[in-house]
Amino acid sequence: MEILPHDLQLYLEDHCDPEPAELQKINRHTYLKVLRPHMLSGHFQGRLLSMLSKMIKPRRILEIGTFTGYATICLAEGLTEDGLIHTIEIDREYEEMLNQHFKSTNVDKKVVLHFGPAAQIIVQIPEDNFDLVFIDADKKNNLLYFNTVFNKVRPGGMIIIDNVLWKGKVYGAENDTDTKTIRELNDHIAKDTRVEKLILPVRDGFMIIRKK
Ligand SMILES: C[S@@+](CC[C@H](N)C(=O)[O-])C[C@H]1O[C@@H](n2cnc3c(N)ncnc32)[C@H](O)[C@@H]1O
């Protein structure tokens, strides 16, 4: 999953804030109990999400792809007093674990957990002024999610999309379906004049988008 050399990745982790103890437990618990644990954001990316959220001070956040709640909790760190984070997960298997994780980190009152396919749920959420959206679910639908959520983001609001470098394949010669889909997403957003954008080479590539 790492684009950067492993030594550099370790150096970055050593020179940011330590992973909070409760998040360390969730990280470990995910690796012990859940298939494909590498999907979790982890220490460095989690601190980045927390930092961005604290800079934005959002009142409303939407996360697409909850998994075991690691990024939800990091994003919730920047919420205003009356802030809420809506998060969408298709797989009910995580429900019990998610409720435990949100309770143990005291964010349970700030999280609205939705189960179902994101494309259907996004349009049902009664919010139209998101300050921050994190897209991190099934990658083939990233463009659909970007387009569906766009009118629900306030001007000046941010959309973050994970995995846009796809282990470096997007700028290589690979032409498999997944790589082509992610390349098309990146090209589409690069040309979209309604937004400012840049890709941060963090982990698997983090696209930061600001709605004008
Ligand atoms: C990469 S993981 C999310 C990781 C999490 N955001 C974090 O950083 O810790 C992707 C999640 O999206 C969920 N997912 C996949 N397809 C989905 C869909 N169509 N609608 C909602 N969630 C979906 C998966 O079940 C998985 O839990």
The ligand as an ORCA input file, in Angstrom:
! r2SCAN-3c Opt
* xyz 0 1
  C     -11.004      1.194      2.570
  S     -12.282      0.690      3.619
  C     -12.624      2.152      4.559
  C     -11.532      2.466      5.533
  C     -11.872      3.556      6.513
  N     -12.362      4.751      5.834
  C     -10.606      3.904      7.279
  O      -9.839      4.735      6.771
  O     -10.346      3.324      8.344
  C     -13.651      0.617      2.505
  C     -14.992      0.269      3.156
  O     -16.026      0.597      2.216
  C     -17.058     -0.357      2.323
  N     -17.817     -0.363      1.064
  C     -17.502     -1.008     -0.099
  N     -18.453     -0.765     -1.015
  C     -19.359      0.063     -0.452
  C     -20.555      0.660     -0.909
  N     -21.016      0.467     -2.155
  N     -21.252      1.454     -0.059
  C     -20.793      1.669      1.208
  N     -19.666      1.119      1.701
  C     -18.959      0.330      0.882
  C     -16.303     -1.671      2.586
  O     -17.169     -2.641      3.176
  C     -15.162     -1.200      3.491
  O     -15.517     -1.363      4.851
*
